[in-house]
Amino acid sequence: MFYQLPNGKVIEMTTEQFVEMSDEELEYLIAYNYGDVIENPWMGSILNKHDANMYENIELPEIIDITEIEKLEDLDADLTTED
């Protein structure tokens, strides 16, 4: 993900790195002027990907094709009651 520092510079990091980052580390990045200035608002956007046909071959079951019995026998449903 991209994260914009308070000084306007942008850095790229994972969500885990962002969550684990301390205030001191953030101040360090700002103090050393780390990061880049991004002028393109579409930088890193999925809209820039050229493989538009990537999701066309995914087959999803139609909800209307599922019978009532299959819906009632859904093993993922947690219908147990606790006393």
N, C-alpha and C positions, 0 to 999 in steps of 0.2 A: 504494500500500500504506500501511497505517497502521503507524507506529513509535512505541512508547512510550518516552519519555525516562526517564532514571533518576529524575527528580523526579515521575514519575507522569503528566505531561502527554502528550498524544498529538498527533502531527503526521502529515500526509499528504504522501507524497513518492513519486516513482517509484523503481523499483529502481536505475536508473542514478544518480539523485541520492544514494541511500543508499551505493552502492559508491564514488562519488567524494567523499563527505563526509569531511573531515579531522577529527581530534580537536579542533582549535581551533574549527571550525564547530559541533561538537556541544557544546562547552563554552559557546560563545556563545548557543546556543539555550537551554541550561539557565540561564545567568546572567540572561538577559532574560525568564525565565519564559514562553517562547514555547510555544504549543500550547493545547489544550483538554482539559478533564476530560470523559471519555466515560463515562457511567453505563450506557449501553445496550450489553450484550455482543454484540448482533446488529447493531451499527452497521456499515453498508457490506456486510452479508452478502448473498449472492445469494439467500438464502432469503426476503428481503424484497421481491424483485422480483415485480411483479404479472403479468408476462408469462410464465406457466407453459407456454404452448403454443409458445414460441419454438423449441423443438427437436423438435417433433413432425413437422415437414414435411421433415426431413432423411432422404434415402434412402441407405442404406448397403447395399453388395452383401453378400449372404450368402456366407460362406466356403464353405459346402457346395455352392454353385452354381458354383464355379470348377473347371474341369476340370483333370486332371493335366497336360495339355499346356500350359495357360495358366500353371500354377504353374512348370513347367520353363522356360518362355519369359519369365519375369519379367525385364524389362530393368533393374530396380532392383537386382537381386542382383549383387554383385561376386564372381564366381567365378574370376577370373583368378589364376593362380599365377605367382610370380616365381621365377626360377632364381638 
